[in-house]
Amino acid sequence: MNGIEKITGRIEADAREQASAITADAEAKCAEIRAGYDKQAQDQYWARVRDGVKTCEDRVQRMGRLAEMEARKSILALKQEMVDAAFAAALERICTMPQADYVAYLAKLAAQAATTGTEALVFNTKDQAACGQAVADAANALLAQQGKQAQLTVSPATRDLRAGFVLQQGDIEVNCAVETIAELCRSDLAAQVAEVLFGA
């Protein structure tokens, strides 16, 4: 039996040796696979980190551009408000001129706008009573100096105007209301007003 035990012992030793070799080989392959997956996991982790950082940077840049655009829009709106205020102040200044200056201004305007020299000046109620005839007389004097017909009259009708007048000849009207003239000149003058206000 000693021989059988020896054979069995040898088979058992060979089997243990093979099992150890297979186990070592399996562990080596597992370690290799694990290392490959660890590297792949690391690569994916860092790729996601890089993507996340890029996404954040893009979002920050986008938000920065948006904030910059909003700031520009706010500045532009503020500049527009200031230009509007400048036009409103100019209009108010004309409306509150001393009477003599106001009459001279309107007379010059009427003389320039008159085509036949026989038109009627339609004022607002206040100006008609306060200076209507004075404007017509001064405008007629200017027309006479230019050698033109000088028969402008004050219409008994009135209009809802802030200041200025409407020059009327039958159905033809020339609107010389100060607010209308300011609005017509606005597109030409807005850039100049902005340059004066903002220097560029």
C-alpha positions as CSV (number, residue, x, y, z in Angstrom):
1,M,0.0,0.0,0.0
2,N,2.9,2.1,0.4
3,G,3.2,2.3,-3.3
4,I,-0.4,3.3,-3.8
5,E,0.0,6.0,-1.1
6,K,3.1,7.2,-2.9
7,I,1.2,7.3,-6.3
8,T,-1.8,9.0,-4.6
9,G,0.5,11.4,-2.8
10,R,2.3,12.2,-6.1
11,I,-1.0,12.7,-8.0
12,E,-2.2,14.9,-5.1
13,A,1.0,16.9,-5.2
14,D,0.8,17.3,-8.9
15,A,-2.8,18.3,-8.7
16,R,-1.9,20.9,-6.0
17,E,0.9,22.2,-8.1
18,Q,-1.4,22.5,-11.1
19,A,-4.1,24.1,-9.0
20,S,-1.6,26.6,-7.7
21,A,-0.4,27.3,-11.2
22,I,-3.9,27.7,-12.5
23,T,-4.8,29.9,-9.4
24,A,-1.7,32.0,-9.9
25,D,-2.4,32.3,-13.6
26,A,-6.1,33.2,-12.9
27,E,-5.0,35.8,-10.3
28,A,-2.5,37.3,-12.8
29,K,-5.2,37.5,-15.5
30,C,-7.7,38.9,-13.0
31,A,-5.1,41.5,-11.9
32,E,-4.4,42.3,-15.5
33,I,-8.1,42.7,-16.3
34,R,-8.6,44.7,-13.1
35,A,-5.7,47.0,-14.0
36,G,-7.2,47.4,-17.5
37,Y,-10.6,48.3,-16.0
38,D,-8.9,50.6,-13.5
39,K,-7.1,52.4,-16.2
40,Q,-10.3,52.6,-18.3
41,A,-12.2,53.8,-15.3
42,Q,-9.5,56.4,-14.6
43,D,-9.5,57.5,-18.2
44,Q,-13.3,57.8,-18.2
45,Y,-13.2,59.7,-14.9
46,W,-10.7,62.2,-16.2
47,A,-12.5,62.5,-19.5
48,R,-15.7,63.4,-17.6
49,V,-13.8,65.8,-15.4
50,R,-12.4,67.5,-18.5
51,D,-15.8,67.6,-20.1
52,G,-17.3,69.0,-16.9
53,V,-14.6,71.7,-16.7
54,K,-15.1,72.6,-20.4
55,T,-18.9,72.8,-19.9
56,C,-18.4,75.1,-16.9
57,E,-15.9,77.3,-18.7
58,D,-18.3,77.5,-21.7
59,R,-21.2,78.4,-19.4
60,V,-19.1,81.0,-17.6
61,Q,-18.1,82.5,-21.0
62,R,-21.7,82.4,-22.2
63,M,-22.9,84.1,-19.0
64,G,-20.1,86.6,-19.3
65,R,-21.1,87.5,-22.9
66,L,-24.7,87.6,-21.9
67,A,-23.9,89.9,-18.9
68,E,-21.8,92.1,-21.2
69,M,-24.6,92.3,-23.7
70,E,-27.1,93.2,-21.0
71,A,-24.7,95.8,-19.6
72,R,-24.4,97.3,-23.1
73,K,-28.1,97.3,-23.6
74,S,-28.6,99.1,-20.2
75,I,-26.0,101.7,-21.1
76,L,-27.6,102.2,-24.5
77,A,-31.0,102.6,-22.9
78,L,-29.6,105.0,-20.4
79,K,-27.9,107.0,-23.2
80,Q,-31.2,107.0,-25.1
81,E,-33.0,108.3,-22.0
82,M,-30.4,111.1,-21.7
83,V,-30.8,112.0,-25.3
84,D,-34.6,112.0,-24.8
85,A,-34.1,114.2,-21.8
86,A,-31.9,116.6,-23.8
87,F,-34.6,117.0,-26.5
88,A,-37.3,117.4,-23.8
89,A,-35.2,120.1,-22.1
90,A,-34.6,121.9,-25.4
91,L,-38.3,121.8,-26.1
92,E,-39.1,123.1,-22.6
93,R,-36.5,125.9,-23.1
94,I,-38.2,127.0,-26.3
95,C,-41.6,126.9,-24.6
96,T,-40.3,129.0,-21.7
97,M,-38.3,131.6,-23.7
98,P,-38.8,135.2,-22.9
99,Q,-41.7,136.6,-24.9
100,A,-39.6,138.7,-27.3
101,D,-37.3,135.8,-28.1
102,Y,-40.2,133.5,-28.6
103,V,-42.0,135.9,-30.9
104,A,-38.7,136.4,-32.9
105,Y,-38.2,132.6,-33.2
106,L,-41.8,131.9,-34.3
107,A,-41.7,134.9,-36.8
108,K,-38.5,133.6,-38.4
109,L,-40.0,130.1,-38.6
110,A,-43.2,131.5,-40.2
111,A,-41.3,133.5,-42.7
112,Q,-39.3,130.5,-43.7
113,A,-42.3,128.2,-44.0
114,A,-44.6,130.6,-45.9
115,T,-44.8,130.0,-49.6
116,T,-47.5,132.5,-50.7
117,G,-47.2,135.0,-47.8
118,T,-51.0,134.9,-47.4
119,E,-51.3,131.9,-45.1
120,A,-53.0,131.9,-41.7
121,L,-51.1,131.1,-38.5
122,V,-53.1,128.7,-36.2
123,F,-51.8,128.8,-32.6
124,N,-52.7,127.1,-29.4
125,T,-55.1,129.1,-27.3
126,K,-52.5,130.6,-25.0
127,D,-50.1,131.7,-27.8
128,Q,-52.9,133.1,-29.9
129,A,-53.9,135.4,-27.1
130,A,-50.4,136.2,-25.8
131,C,-48.3,136.7,-29.0
132,G,-50.2,135.5,-32.1
133,Q,-50.5,139.0,-33.7
134,A,-47.0,139.9,-32.8
135,V,-45.7,136.8,-34.5
136,A,-47.7,137.5,-37.6
137,D,-46.5,141.2,-37.7
138,A,-42.8,140.2,-37.2
139,A,-43.1,137.4,-39.8
140,N,-44.7,139.9,-42.3
141,A,-41.8,142.3,-41.7
142,L,-39.3,139.6,-42.5
143,L,-41.2,138.6,-45.6
144,A,-41.3,142.3,-46.7
145,Q,-37.6,142.6,-46.2
146,Q,-37.1,139.6,-48.6
147,G,-39.4,141.3,-51.2
148,K,-42.1,138.7,-50.7
149,Q,-45.8,139.1,-50.2
150,A,-46.4,139.8,-46.5
151,Q,-50.0,139.2,-45.6
152,L,-49.8,136.5,-42.9
153,T,-52.8,136.5,-40.6
154,V,-53.8,134.9,-37.3
155,S,-56.5,132.3,-37.7
156,P,-59.4,132.5,-35.2
157,A,-59.2,128.7,-34.9
158,T,-56.8,127.1,-32.4
159,R,-55.0,123.8,-32.2
160,D,-53.8,121.6,-29.4
161,L,-50.1,122.3,-29.7
162,R,-47.5,122.7,-27.0
163,A,-45.8,125.6,-28.8
164,G,-45.4,126.9,-32.3
165,F,-48.2,127.0,-35.0
166,V,-49.7,125.4,-38.0
167,L,-49.4,127.5,-41.2
168,Q,-52.6,127.1,-43.2
169,Q,-53.6,128.0,-46.7
170,G,-56.9,126.4,-47.6
171,D,-56.5,122.7,-47.2
172,I,-52.7,122.8,-47.2
173,E,-51.1,122.9,-43.8
174,V,-47.4,123.1,-42.7
175,N,-47.0,121.9,-39.2
176,C,-44.6,124.2,-37.4
177,A,-45.4,123.0,-33.9
178,V,-42.2,123.0,-31.9
179,E,-42.7,119.4,-30.8
180,T,-43.2,118.3,-34.5
181,I,-40.0,120.1,-35.6
182,A,-38.1,118.6,-32.8
183,E,-39.3,115.1,-33.7
184,L,-38.4,115.7,-37.4
185,C,-34.9,117.0,-36.5
186,R,-34.3,114.2,-34.0
187,S,-32.9,111.7,-36.4
188,D,-30.4,114.2,-37.8
189,L,-29.5,115.7,-34.4
190,A,-29.6,112.6,-32.1
191,A,-26.0,111.6,-33.1
192,Q,-24.7,115.1,-32.5
193,V,-26.6,115.3,-29.1
194,A,-25.1,112.0,-28.1
195,E,-21.6,113.2,-29.1
196,V,-22.0,116.3,-27.0
197,L,-23.4,114.3,-24.0
198,F,-21.0,111.3,-24.2
199,G,-18.0,112.6,-26.1
200,A,-17.9,109.7,-28.6
